[in-house]
Amino acid sequence: MDSTSDANAELHRRVRQQEVVAELGQRALETDALDRVLSGASVAVTETLDNEYTEVLELLPGGDELLLRAGDGWRDEEIEAATVPANRDSQAGYTLLTEQPIIVDDLEAEERLSEPALLADHGVVSGISVIIGSVTDPWGVLGSYATEQRTFTEHDATFVQSVANILATAIENERTKHELEESYGRISDAFFALDETWNFTYLNEHAHELINPENRTLVEKNVWDVFPETTHRQFKRQYERAMYRQETVSFEGYYPDPLDSWFEVRAYPSKTGLSVYFRDVTERKERERERELFRTLVNYSHDSVLVIDPQSGAFLDVNETACRRLGYDRAELLELSVPDIERRFDDLEAWGPHVEDVKTEGAVTITGEHERKDGTTFPVEVNVAHVELDREYMIGIARDITNRRKRERKLEASNERLEQFAYAASHDLQEPLRMVSSYLQLIERRYADALDSDGEEFLEFAIDGADRMREMIEGLLEYSRVETQGEPFEPVDLDRVLEDVLETLRLQVEETDAEVTTDELPRVEGDAGQLRQVLQNLLSNAITYSGDDPPRIHVGAERRGNRWSVSVRDEGIGIDPEDQERVFEVFQRLHSRTEYRGTGIGLALCRRVVERHGGEIWVDAEPGKGATFSFTLPAAARHER
């Protein structure tokens, strides 16, 4: 009974193998996608033999290695990446030397062969491998493997060899198809034939698409009558040369309206006429014109222009200005890359994140230092753009900003002296102000009973004025310290900054029943303390100038290139358009102090902080319809996020 059962199982197994071979053969006939055939065959062999792995190995040029071209059971990263040696010590290499299947029951115990890393890493024990192709012209190897010791039969080996034969046929068909396409590639071009009297005898479909969009009947029509413009251009001259001299001609010609196209033409003569193959090369000609225009602009530019390979940072092209400023001749400079001249990018690891920023934004502007051949340096401002010409390029246009830096340093020195003066003046005012305040308080304590109502009012005005003067001096001190007392810029999470601000303003929010909503805020480059001042001033103002209704405020952000625009919107009393610039000036107020308290320096301080960050601040508002204060900040570098 058991032997009968085993025999039936073996018969069923052999029938199934034959069915799989038939299915794979049919599938190979129905598809032109070789990779799909290889992959499908791998899965079918694995399932049919109840193995864990099947590999299709392609013999690489040189004959020393085989590439895992397709397979089943392997990791995705191993397909089209893993290789095995093709020497006779490996099972795959040994298979290439024989037309017979190689069956290994226990690879570790097999003395003839060494176990390659690909099989060892996956714990392979038993397997069958066969050649794809022939010993004299092998394409590769088909192998199937199990991780437990198995005894494969001759029928199993025959099955694997049959699958390999199907793959060999599919591979040969693919090779033949490519050879035919290469040999008859001209057939894919537009084609027409002329007889000896210049009448059309045939046009293929592509020819009609290019030169006969009106779908006119052209066969038996004279080419010069149908296309009269050809007689005034080189088409007629070249065709006559081919016909009368019986020589092949090749040329490029432009045909004006209604075609408005450039054509690449090859005309082959015969004793009965002319065969003309042509293709539309208008796009290529336009690219060539663009390159010529680009080259002209590059050559005559007073800025350094460098075309850069985004992957390696190597210079693909440079103009004369770049060579002159860097002290290299063109050949020398084309041997270098960005890290060789730009100290900001001392290696490709630092260059990579910058490339990603440029690709994302399209164009960025950076400042840095370029190093000349003699080792000296000069400051530059570089506009870097991501463009595609014949392939992916980046283009950097570098401007020498040495003179601008000198002017900036002079301006910085002047601003510093002005800040020192403002600080000293405001600081020196503190002492006499304290004296005035002290004596006013002394008068209030000692002589309050002696003062009449007018005297008490006068004294109250004086004390209030002294307090306001102190607030203004403190605001002026804070304003003067924006540049000198600021912290270095670093990545700042504005969400966390806003949380701190709302905690500081919690009492004001609760007292006014204010509602503050917010978008997710970005990370920016800046001084966290100063940005906290900006948001606190804007939110406090939005609450203060809310009118009679409870404040409704929204804080949002929008990406603009390599910067973020942050906005604080309220539904309060608004601002008259003619006053919208004045609110950012020092000590400018739009309301009396009896209506709203304040020093008139908060928004001026906001503008000074934002300008220190290289941004701008503005307001959009209408009276009675609320106000939106917006300001821009530099985005944190992508690799910092």
C-alpha positions in Angstrom: 0.0 0.0 0.0 2.8 2.4 1.0 4.8 1.7 -2.2 1.7 2.2 -4.3 1.0 5.5 -2.5 4.7 6.6 -3.0 4.5 5.7 -6.7 1.3 7.7 -7.1 2.8 10.7 -5.3 5.9 10.5 -7.6 3.7 10.2 -10.7 1.7 13.2 -9.5 4.9 15.1 -8.9 6.2 14.4 -12.4 2.9 15.3 -14.0 2.9 18.6 -12.1 6.4 19.3 -13.3 5.4 18.8 -16.9 2.4 21.1 -16.4 4.6 23.8 -15.0 7.0 23.5 -17.9 4.1 23.8 -20.4 2.7 26.9 -18.5 6.1 28.6 -18.4 6.6 27.9 -22.1 3.3 29.5 -23.0 4.0 32.4 -20.7 7.3 33.0 -22.3 5.6 33.1 -25.7 3.0 35.6 -24.5 5.3 38.3 -23.0 8.2 40.3 -24.3 9.4 41.2 -20.7 12.4 39.0 -20.1 12.7 40.0 -16.4 9.1 38.9 -15.8 9.8 35.5 -17.4 12.9 35.0 -15.3 11.1 36.0 -12.1 8.1 33.9 -12.8 10.2 30.9 -13.6 12.1 31.2 -10.3 8.8 31.2 -8.3 7.5 28.3 -10.2 10.6 26.1 -9.7 10.7 27.0 -5.9 7.1 26.0 -5.4 7.2 22.9 -7.6 10.3 21.4 -5.9 9.1 22.6 -2.5 12.5 24.4 -2.0 13.3 27.7 -0.2 15.4 29.4 -2.9 15.8 29.6 -6.7 18.3 31.7 -8.5 18.9 32.9 -12.1 22.5 33.8 -12.4 23.8 35.7 -15.4 27.4 35.3 -16.4 29.0 38.8 -16.4 31.4 40.1 -19.1 34.9 38.7 -18.4 33.5 35.4 -17.2 34.7 35.7 -13.6 31.4 36.3 -11.8 27.7 35.5 -12.0 25.1 38.1 -11.1 21.9 37.2 -9.2 19.7 38.5 -12.1 16.4 37.2 -10.7 15.2 34.7 -8.1 12.8 33.7 -5.4 13.3 33.6 -1.6 16.3 36.1 -1.6 16.2 39.6 0.0 15.2 42.4 -2.3 18.6 44.1 -2.0 20.3 41.0 -3.2 18.5 40.8 -6.5 20.6 42.4 -9.3 23.4 43.1 -6.7 24.7 39.8 -5.2 27.4 37.9 -7.2 29.0 34.5 -6.9 32.4 33.4 -8.4 32.3 31.6 -11.7 35.3 29.4 -11.0 35.1 25.6 -11.0 35.2 25.5 -7.1 31.7 26.9 -6.8 28.6 24.9 -7.7 27.5 27.6 -10.2 30.9 27.8 -11.8 31.2 24.0 -12.0 27.8 23.9 -13.7 29.0 26.1 -16.5 31.5 23.4 -17.5 29.0 20.6 -18.1 25.8 20.1 -20.0 24.5 17.7 -17.2 22.6 19.0 -14.1 24.7 19.2 -11.0 22.9 17.7 -7.9 24.3 18.2 -4.4 22.7 16.4 -1.5 24.9 18.0 1.1 26.9 21.0 0.1 29.1 21.1 3.2 30.2 17.5 2.7 30.8 18.0 -1.1 34.6 17.8 -1.5 34.5 19.0 -5.1 32.9 22.3 -4.4 33.3 25.3 -2.0 30.2 26.9 -0.7 29.8 30.6 -2.0 28.8 33.3 0.5 25.3 33.7 -1.1 24.4 30.1 -0.3 26.2 29.9 3.0 24.5 33.1 4.3 21.1 31.5 3.7 21.9 28.1 5.2 21.6 26.2 1.9 22.3 22.4 2.2 21.0 20.7 -1.0 20.4 21.9 -4.5 20.2 21.4 -8.3 21.9 23.7 -10.8 21.8 23.6 -14.6 23.4 25.6 -17.3 21.3 28.2 -19.2 22.5 28.1 -22.8 25.3 25.8 -23.9 28.8 25.0 -22.6 30.2 26.8 -25.7 28.0 29.9 -25.3 26.6 29.9 -21.7 24.3 32.7 -20.6 24.2 31.7 -17.0 23.0 29.2 -14.4 19.5 28.2 -13.0 19.7 26.7 -9.5 17.2 25.7 -6.8 18.1 25.0 -3.2 16.8 23.7 0.1 18.0 24.4 3.7 17.5 20.8 4.8 19.2 17.8 3.2 17.2 16.6 0.3 17.6 13.8 -2.2 16.7 15.1 -5.7 15.7 12.7 -8.4 16.7 12.6 -12.1 13.2 13.7 -12.9 13.7 16.8 -10.6 16.9 17.6 -12.5 15.2 17.1 -15.9 12.4 19.5 -14.7 15.0 22.2 -13.8 16.8 21.7 -17.1 13.5 22.0 -19.0 12.9 25.3 -17.3 16.4 26.5 -18.1 15.8 25.6 -21.8 12.7 27.8 -21.8 14.7 30.6 -20.3 17.5 30.1 -22.9 14.9 30.4 -25.7 13.4 33.5 -24.1 16.8 35.1 -23.7 17.8 34.2 -27.3 14.5 35.7 -28.6 15.2 38.9 -26.6 18.7 39.0 -28.1 17.4 38.5 -31.6 14.8 41.2 -31.1 17.4 43.7 -30.0 19.6 42.8 -33.0 16.7 43.2 -35.4 15.7 46.6 -33.8 19.3 47.7 -34.2 19.6 46.5 -37.8 16.2 47.9 -38.8 16.1 50.9 -36.5 15.5 53.2 -39.5 12.0 51.7 -39.9 11.0 53.5 -36.7 11.8 56.8 -38.5 9.4 58.6 -40.7 9.8 57.2 -44.3 8.6 58.1 -47.8 9.6 56.9 -51.2 9.8 58.9 -54.5 9.9 57.7 -58.0 12.2 59.0 -60.7 9.7 61.8 -61.6 9.6 63.0 -57.9 6.1 61.6 -57.2 5.3 60.0 -53.8 4.9 56.2 -54.1 4.7 55.5 -50.3 4.6 57.2 -46.9 4.6 55.3 -43.6 2.3 56.4 -40.7 5.0 58.3 -38.9 5.7 60.3 -42.1 2.1 61.3 -42.3 2.2 62.4 -38.6 5.2 64.7 -39.2 4.6 66.3 -42.6 1.0 65.6 -43.4 -1.1 66.5 -40.4 -4.0 67.5 -42.7 -4.1 63.9 -43.9 -4.0 64.9 -47.6 -3.6 62.2 -50.3 0.1 62.4 -51.2 0.8 59.2 -53.2 1.2 60.0 -56.9 1.6 63.7 -56.1 4.8 65.6 -57.0 6.9 66.4 -53.9 7.8 69.9 -55.1 4.1 70.7 -55.8 2.9 69.5 -52.4 5.8 71.1 -50.5 6.8 74.2 -52.5 9.1 75.5 -49.7 11.5 72.6 -50.3 12.5 74.1 -53.6 13.9 77.2 -51.9 15.8 75.3 -49.3 18.4 72.6 -49.3 15.9 69.7 -49.5 15.5 70.0 -53.3 19.3 70.4 -53.8 20.2 67.4 -51.6 17.5 65.1 -53.1 18.6 65.9 -56.7 22.2 65.3 -55.7 21.2 61.9 -54.3 19.1 61.0 -57.3 21.4 62.2 -60.1 24.7 61.3 -58.6 23.4 58.1 -57.1 25.0 58.8 -53.7 23.5 58.7 -50.2 23.1 62.1 -48.6 22.6 63.1 -45.0 21.7 66.6 -43.8 19.6 68.7 -41.4 17.0 71.2 -42.8 14.4 73.5 -41.5 10.9 73.7 -43.0 8.9 76.8 -42.1 5.2 77.2 -41.5 3.0 75.3 -41.4 5.5 72.6 -40.2 7.9 75.0 -38.4 10.3 72.1 -37.7 13.8 70.9 -38.1 14.4 67.5 -39.7 17.3 65.1 -39.8 17.2 63.5 -43.3 18.9 60.5 -44.9 18.2 59.9 -48.6 19.1 56.6 -50.3 19.0 56.5 -54.1 18.1 53.7 -56.4 17.7 53.5 -60.2 13.9 53.8 -59.8 13.8 56.6 -57.3 14.7 57.7 -53.8 14.1 56.3 -50.3 14.0 59.1 -47.6 14.2 58.5 -43.9 13.8 61.5 -41.6 13.0 62.4 -38.0 11.9 65.6 -36.2 14.9 67.1 -34.4 13.3 70.4 -33.4 13.6 69.8 -29.7 17.3 68.9 -30.1 18.0 72.0 -32.2 16.2 74.2 -29.6 18.4 72.7 -26.9 21.5 73.4 -29.0 20.4 77.0 -29.4 19.8 77.2 -25.6 23.2 75.8 -25.0 24.7 78.3 -27.5 22.9 81.2 -25.8 23.9 79.9 -22.4 27.5 79.7 -23.5 27.4 83.2 -24.9 25.9 84.6 -21.6 28.5 82.6 -19.6 31.4 83.9 -21.6 30.4 87.5 -21.4 29.2 87.5 -17.7 31.2 89.6 -15.3 30.3 87.0 -12.6 31.9 83.6 -12.1 29.7 80.9 -13.6 30.3 77.3 -12.6 28.4 74.3 -13.9 28.5 71.6 -11.2 27.8 67.9 -11.1 25.4 67.6 -8.1 26.6 64.1 -7.2 30.4 64.6 -7.1 30.5 68.4 -6.9 32.9 68.4 -9.9 33.0 71.3 -12.2 31.6 70.4 -15.6 32.0 73.9 -17.2 33.4 77.3 -16.1 33.6 80.7 -17.7 36.6 82.9 -18.1 35.7 85.2 -15.2 35.7 82.2 -12.8 39.2 81.2 -14.1 40.5 84.7 -13.7 39.2 85.3 -10.2 40.3 81.9 -8.9 43.7 82.0 -10.6 43.4 78.8 -12.6 43.3 78.2 -16.3 40.2 76.4 -17.6 41.8 72.9 -17.8 43.0 73.1 -14.2 39.7 74.3 -12.9 37.8 71.5 -14.6 39.9 69.0 -12.6 38.6 70.4 -9.3 35.3 70.3 -7.4 33.4 72.5 -5.0 35.2 71.4 -1.9 38.5 72.4 -3.5 37.6 76.1 -3.7 34.7 76.6 -1.2 35.7 76.4 2.5 32.1 76.0 3.5 32.0 72.5 1.9 35.2 70.9 3.1 34.0 67.4 1.9 31.2 65.7 0.0 29.4 64.9 3.2 28.8 68.6 3.8 28.0 69.1 0.1 25.2 66.5 0.0 22.5 68.3 2.2 23.1 71.5 0.3 22.4 69.7 -3.0 19.1 68.4 -1.6 18.1 71.9 -0.5 18.8 73.3 -4.0 16.8 70.5 -5.6 13.9 71.1 -3.3 13.9 74.9 -3.5 15.0 75.2 -7.2 17.5 77.9 -6.3 19.2 79.2 -3.2 21.6 82.0 -2.4 24.5 81.4 0.0 27.5 83.4 1.1 30.9 81.9 1.5 34.6 82.2 0.8 36.4 81.0 -2.4 40.0 80.0 -2.2 42.3 81.0 -5.1 45.1 78.9 -6.5 47.6 80.8 -4.5 45.8 80.1 -1.2 44.3 83.6 -0.7 40.5 83.9 -0.2 37.7 86.4 -1.1 34.1 86.6 0.0 31.4 85.6 -2.5 27.6 85.5 -2.8 26.6 82.5 -4.8 23.2 82.0 -6.5 22.9 78.2 -7.0 20.1 76.9 -9.3 19.1 73.3 -10.2 18.7 73.0 -14.0 18.5 70.2 -16.6 20.3 70.7 -19.9 21.5 67.4 -21.5 21.4 65.9 -18.0 21.1 67.1 -14.4 23.3 70.2 -13.7 23.6 72.6 -11.0 24.7 76.1 -12.0 26.4 78.4 -9.5 26.8 82.1 -10.3 29.3 83.6 -7.9 29.7 87.3 -7.3 32.8 88.8 -5.6 31.5 90.8 -2.7 34.8 92.1 -1.3 33.8 95.7 -1.8 30.3 95.1 -0.5 31.8 93.5 2.6 34.0 96.5 3.2 30.9 98.8 3.0 29.0 96.4 5.3 31.8 96.5 7.8 31.8 100.3 7.7 28.0 100.3 8.2 28.3 97.8 11.0 30.9 100.0 12.7 28.7 103.0 12.3 25.7 101.1 13.6 27.7 99.9 16.5 28.8 103.4 17.4 25.1 104.5 17.1 24.0 101.7 19.3 26.7 102.5 21.9 25.5 106.1 21.8 21.9 105.1 22.3 22.8 102.7 25.1 25.0 105.3 26.8 22.4 108.1 26.4 19.5 105.9 27.7 21.7 104.5 30.5 22.8 108.0 31.6 19.2 109.2 31.6 18.4 106.6 34.2 20.2 108.4 37.1 18.5 111.8 36.8 15.2 110.1 36.2 15.6 108.0 39.4 16.3 111.3 41.2 13.2 112.9 39.8 11.1 109.9 40.8 12.6 109.8 44.3 11.9 113.4 45.0 8.4 113.2 43.6 7.7 110.3 45.9 9.2 112.2 48.8 6.9 115.2 48.1 3.9 112.9 48.0 4.7 111.3 51.3 5.6 114.6 53.2 3.4 117.2 51.8 0.3 115.2 50.5 -1.9 116.8 53.3 -0.7 120.3 52.3 -1.7 120.0 48.6 -5.0 121.0 47.3 -6.8 119.0 44.6 -4.9 120.7 41.8 -1.6 120.1 43.5 -2.4 116.4 43.9 -3.4 116.2 40.2 -0.2 117.9 39.2 1.9 115.6 41.3 0.0 112.5 39.9 0.8 113.8 36.4 4.5 114.2 37.2 4.8 110.7 38.8 3.0 109.2 35.8 5.3 111.0 33.4 8.4 109.8 35.2 7.1 106.2 35.1 6.4 106.5 31.4 9.8 108.0 30.8 11.4 105.0 32.6 9.5 102.6 30.5 10.6 104.4 27.3 14.2 104.4 28.4 14.1 100.7 29.2 12.5 100.1 25.8 15.2 102.2 24.1 17.9 100.2 25.9 16.3 96.9 24.7 16.1 98.3 21.2 19.7 99.4 21.2 20.9 95.9 22.3 19.2 93.9 19.6 22.5 93.6 17.6 25.1 93.7 20.4 23.3 91.5 23.0 21.8 88.9 20.6 22.6 85.2 20.7 24.2 83.3 17.8 21.7 81.8 15.4 20.7 78.2 15.8 17.8 75.9 14.8 14.7 77.2 16.8 11.4 75.3 17.2 8.8 78.0 17.0 6.1 75.7 18.5 8.1 75.6 21.7 8.7 79.4 21.6 5.0 80.0 21.2 4.2 77.7 24.2 6.5 79.8 26.4 4.9 83.0 25.1 1.4 81.8 25.9 2.4 80.8 29.3 3.9 84.3 29.9 0.6 85.9 28.7 -1.7 83.4 30.4 -3.1 86.0 32.9 -3.8 88.5 30.0 -5.4 85.7 28.0 -7.6 84.6 30.9 -8.7 88.1 31.9 -9.8 88.9 28.3 -11.3 85.5 27.5 -8.9 85.4 24.5 -8.9 82.4 22.1 -5.6 81.7 20.4 -5.4 79.1 17.7 -2.3 78.0 15.8 -1.0 76.0 12.9 2.0 73.7 13.3 4.9 76.1 13.3 8.3 75.4 11.6 11.9 75.2 12.7 13.9 78.3 11.7 17.4 79.6 12.1 17.5 82.4 14.7 17.9 83.7 18.2 15.2 82.0 20.3 15.1 84.8 22.9 14.6 87.6 20.4 12.0 85.6 18.5 10.1 85.1 21.8 10.1 88.9 22.1 8.6 89.3 18.6 5.8 86.7 19.2 5.0 88.1 22.7 4.8 91.7 21.4 2.5 90.7 18.5 0.2 88.5 20.6 0.0 91.0 23.4 -0.9 93.8 20.9 -3.5 91.5 19.3 -5.1 91.0 22.7 -4.9 94.7 23.7 -6.3 96.1 20.5 -9.2 93.5 20.2 -12.0 96.1 20.7 -15.1 95.2 22.7 -15.3 91.5 21.8 -13.1 88.8 23.3 -9.9 88.5 21.3 -9.8 85.9 18.5 -6.2 85.3 17.3 -4.6 82.8 14.9 -0.9 82.1 14.5 0.1 80.5 11.2 3.1 79.8 8.9 3.7 79.4 5.2 6.8 78.1 3.4 8.2 80.6 0.8 11.3 79.1 -0.9 14.0 78.9 1.7 12.2 81.1 4.1 9.1 80.9 6.3 6.4 83.5 6.6 4.9 83.6 10.1 1.7 85.5 10.7 -0.4 86.7 13.7 -4.0 87.5 12.7 -6.6 89.1 14.9 -10.2 90.4 14.6 -9.6 93.6 16.5 -9.9 97.3 15.7 -7.5 97.2 12.7 -5.2 99.9 11.4 -5.7 102.7 8.8 -3.7 101.9 5.6 -1.9 105.2 5.8 -0.6 104.3 9.3 0.6 100.8 8.5 4.2 101.7 7.9 4.3 104.3 10.7 3.5 101.7 13.4 7.0 100.2 13.0 8.8 103.4 13.8 10.3 104.2 17.3 7.9 105.9 19.7 5.1 106.1 17.1 1.6 105.7 18.6 -1.8 105.7 16.9 -3.8 106.1 20.0 -3.8 108.3 23.1 -2.3 106.9 26.3 -5.7 107.2 28.0 -7.1 104.7 25.4 -4.2 102.2 25.4 -1.0 102.1 27.4 2.3 101.5 25.8 5.7 103.1 24.9 5.4 103.0 21.1 8.6 100.9 20.8 7.3 97.3 20.7 6.7 97.0 16.9 9.9 98.9 16.2 11.7 96.3 18.3 10.0 93.6 16.3 11.2 95.0 13.1 14.7 95.4 14.3 14.8 91.8 15.5 13.3 90.5 12.2 15.8 92.5 10.2 18.6 91.1 12.2 17.4 87.7 11.0 17.5 88.9 7.4 13.7 89.1 7.1 11.0 91.7 6.8 7.8 92.5 8.7 4.6 94.1 7.5 0.9 94.4 8.4 -2.2 94.0 6.3 -5.2 95.6 8.0 -8.4 97.6 7.7 -10.1 99.7 10.3 -12.6 97.7 12.2 -11.7 94.4 10.3 -8.6 93.3 12.3 -5.0 93.1 11.4 -2.5 90.5 10.3 1.2 91.0 11.2 3.5 88.9 9.1 7.3 88.4 9.2 9.8 86.2 7.4 12.6 84.0 8.9 15.2 81.7 7.3 14.2 78.0 7.4 16.4 75.7 9.4 18.7 73.6 7.1 17.0 70.4 6.1 19.6 68.2 7.6 19.1 69.9 10.9 15.5 68.8 11.1 
